[in-house]
Amino acid sequence: MARLLAFIPHPDDESYSFAGTLALAAKAGWECQVVCVSSGEKGKRHDGGPGGREAIGAVREAELRRSCSLLGAKPPAFLRMPDGAVSAVALGPSAIAGLIDRFASEIVVTLGHDGAYGHPDHLAVHRWVTGAWSAGPASRGGTLLYPVFPHGLFLPQWEKCRHMLGEPPDPPAEAIGSDSFHYEVDIRAVRETKRASIAAHRTQLPGGDPEGLFPPGVVSKLLAVERFEDASGKRNEATAELLASLAP
């Protein structure tokens, strides 16, 4: 049985980034495991429920469980590192490395160099996963992938995070998204599953609308294909064939 291991910084990062690929892999009989680094307990709540970090963290973990169930993935694992301060956790890199070795997956996926829109937690998880992968045994096998979003798609969200990115901002605006990628997965067969995965994170969605978190048109551009960069910097034909095998 093939395995796919996904590392996400917060609940809902799986939905927008690679939920379609997760759903296709699960339908093809793969074992899919999502590891959530932070529970997103500092975020805003849009459903009128109780606030406070404990309540928000608990409901967002429940929403991620629902999302994984819809996608056909195993129940998610939670590391419960502090939302907004993931990079301050000294044991973070070793925890990630241990999980990569434990799950021994053909495909490992996490957010890319731009963290989708530059969020510091996203960038910290990217660095940890990339570092653990690079330092692992050469005999491990498998492939590390990063989702690639259309250039500038998440620039409005980057603007919202601008105050957290330093001066000058890192990453800069021009680094948000890319038109270059190594693999493309057609997810049209599971587009409604991906949309349901987004909708599962109801407390993060103004009005409960799956398209409500980002500007109009963003979600619709994420429902046809998912594109990935190979961490090695080049296309691997064996990986391309493995991803192509997910097509229904």
C-alpha positions in Angstrom: 0.0 0.0 0.0 1.3 3.4 -1.0 1.4 6.1 1.6 1.1 9.9 1.6 2.1 12.0 4.6 1.1 15.7 4.7 2.4 18.3 7.2 0.2 21.3 7.7 0.8 24.3 10.0 -2.9 24.8 10.9 -6.3 23.2 10.3 -7.6 24.1 6.8 -4.1 24.3 5.2 -4.7 20.8 3.8 -8.0 21.8 2.2 -6.8 24.7 0.0 -3.4 23.2 -0.8 -3.7 19.5 -1.7 -7.1 18.1 -0.6 -7.8 16.9 -4.1 -4.6 14.9 -4.3 -5.3 13.5 -0.8 -8.8 12.5 -1.9 -7.6 10.8 -5.1 -4.9 9.0 -3.2 -7.3 7.7 -0.6 -9.8 6.6 -3.4 -6.9 4.7 -5.0 -6.3 2.8 -1.8 -3.3 4.8 -0.4 -2.9 5.3 3.3 -3.1 9.1 3.8 -1.9 10.7 7.1 -2.2 14.4 8.0 0.0 15.9 10.7 -1.2 19.3 12.0 1.5 21.3 13.8 -0.6 24.0 15.4 -4.4 23.9 16.2 -5.0 27.4 15.0 -6.2 28.5 18.5 -5.4 32.2 17.9 -7.6 32.6 14.9 -10.9 34.4 14.7 -14.2 32.4 15.0 -16.9 33.2 12.5 -19.7 30.9 13.7 -20.7 32.7 16.9 -19.4 29.9 19.2 -17.4 30.4 22.3 -14.1 32.2 22.0 -10.8 31.7 23.8 -7.8 29.7 22.7 -8.9 26.4 24.3 -12.4 26.5 22.7 -11.1 27.6 19.3 -8.3 25.0 19.3 -10.7 22.2 20.2 -13.3 23.1 17.5 -10.6 23.5 14.8 -9.2 20.1 15.6 -12.7 18.7 15.3 -13.1 20.4 11.9 -9.8 18.9 10.7 -11.0 15.5 11.8 -14.1 16.0 9.7 -12.1 17.2 6.7 -9.8 14.2 6.8 -12.8 11.9 7.1 -14.3 13.5 4.0 -11.0 13.1 2.1 -10.6 9.5 3.1 -7.5 10.1 5.2 -6.8 8.7 8.6 -7.6 10.7 11.7 -5.1 13.6 11.9 -2.3 13.8 14.3 -1.9 17.0 16.3 1.4 18.3 17.6 -0.2 21.3 19.3 2.6 23.8 19.0 1.7 27.4 19.7 -0.3 29.1 17.0 1.7 32.1 15.8 4.9 31.0 17.5 5.6 27.6 15.9 9.2 28.7 15.0 10.0 29.1 18.7 9.5 25.4 19.5 13.1 24.1 19.8 12.1 20.4 19.4 10.0 21.1 16.3 12.6 19.9 13.8 13.3 16.7 15.6 9.6 15.9 16.0 9.1 16.4 12.3 12.1 14.2 11.4 10.8 11.4 13.7 7.4 11.4 12.0 8.9 11.3 8.5 11.0 8.3 9.4 8.1 6.6 11.2 5.6 6.9 8.4 8.1 6.0 5.5 5.8 7.4 2.9 6.2 7.4 -0.9 5.0 11.0 -1.0 5.5 13.7 1.7 3.9 17.1 1.1 4.0 20.4 2.9 3.7 24.1 2.0 6.4 25.6 -0.2 9.0 28.3 0.0 6.4 31.1 0.0 4.2 29.4 2.7 1.3 30.1 0.3 1.2 33.7 1.5 4.2 34.1 3.8 2.7 33.2 7.2 5.6 32.7 9.6 4.1 29.4 10.9 3.9 28.1 7.3 7.5 29.0 6.6 8.7 27.4 9.8 7.0 24.1 9.0 8.4 24.3 5.4 11.9 24.7 6.8 11.5 21.9 9.3 10.1 19.4 6.8 12.7 20.3 4.2 15.6 20.2 6.6 14.4 16.8 8.0 14.0 15.4 4.5 17.4 16.7 3.4 19.2 15.3 6.5 17.5 11.9 6.3 19.1 8.7 5.1 19.8 8.5 1.4 18.1 5.1 1.4 14.8 6.5 2.6 13.3 6.8 -0.9 10.1 8.7 -1.7 9.6 12.3 -2.8 9.0 15.6 -1.0 6.5 17.9 -2.8 5.4 21.5 -2.3 2.1 22.8 -3.7 2.5 25.6 -6.2 -0.2 28.2 -6.5 -0.7 30.6 -9.4 1.6 33.6 -9.2 0.1 36.3 -7.1 -3.1 34.4 -6.3 -2.6 34.7 -2.5 -1.1 38.2 -2.7 -4.1 39.8 -0.9 -3.6 37.4 2.0 0.1 38.3 1.9 -0.9 41.9 2.3 -2.9 40.9 5.5 0.2 39.2 6.9 2.6 42.0 5.8 3.1 43.2 9.4 4.5 39.8 10.4 7.1 39.6 7.6 9.7 42.0 8.7 11.2 45.0 6.8 11.7 44.4 3.9 9.1 41.7 4.0 10.3 38.1 3.7 9.1 36.6 1.4 8.7 39.6 -0.9 5.4 40.1 -2.8 6.9 38.9 -6.1 7.7 35.5 -4.5 4.1 34.7 -3.7 3.1 31.9 -6.1 4.8 30.7 -9.2 4.0 29.7 -12.8 6.7 26.9 -12.6 6.0 23.4 -11.4 7.0 19.8 -11.9 3.8 17.9 -11.6 0.1 18.6 -12.2 -2.8 16.5 -10.8 -6.2 16.7 -12.3 -8.6 16.9 -9.4 -11.9 17.7 -11.2 -13.3 14.2 -10.3 -13.0 15.2 -6.6 -13.6 18.9 -6.8 -16.8 18.7 -4.7 -14.9 16.6 -2.1 -12.2 19.4 -1.9 -14.9 22.0 -1.6 -16.5 20.0 1.2 -13.2 19.7 2.9 -12.9 23.5 2.8 -16.5 23.8 4.1 -15.6 21.5 7.0 -13.6 24.3 8.5 -16.8 26.3 9.2 -15.5 28.4 12.1 -12.9 29.9 9.8 -15.4 30.8 7.0 -17.4 34.1 7.2 -21.0 33.1 6.8 -20.0 29.5 6.5 -19.2 30.1 2.8 -16.5 27.8 1.4 -15.4 30.7 -0.7 -15.7 33.3 2.1 -12.2 33.4 3.5 -10.4 34.6 0.4 -11.2 37.2 -2.3 -13.8 36.1 -4.9 -12.4 33.7 -7.5 -9.5 32.3 -5.4 -11.2 29.0 -4.4 -12.6 28.4 -7.9 -9.0 28.5 -9.2 -8.1 25.7 -6.8 -10.7 23.2 -7.8 -9.4 21.9 -11.2 -5.8 21.0 -10.8 -3.2 20.9 -8.0 0.4 21.6 -9.0 3.5 20.6 -7.2 7.2 21.4 -7.1 9.7 18.6 -6.4 12.0 19.5 -3.5 14.9 18.0 -5.4 14.4 20.8 -8.0 13.7 18.5 -10.9 11.0 16.3 -12.2 11.2 12.6 -11.3 9.5 10.3 -13.8 8.7 7.7 -11.2 6.9 10.3 -9.1 5.1 11.6 -12.2 3.9 8.1 -12.9 2.8 7.6 -9.3 0.8 10.8 -9.4 -0.7 10.0 -12.8 -1.9 6.7 -11.4 -4.3 8.6 -9.2 -6.5 9.6 -12.1 -9.8 7.9 -11.8 
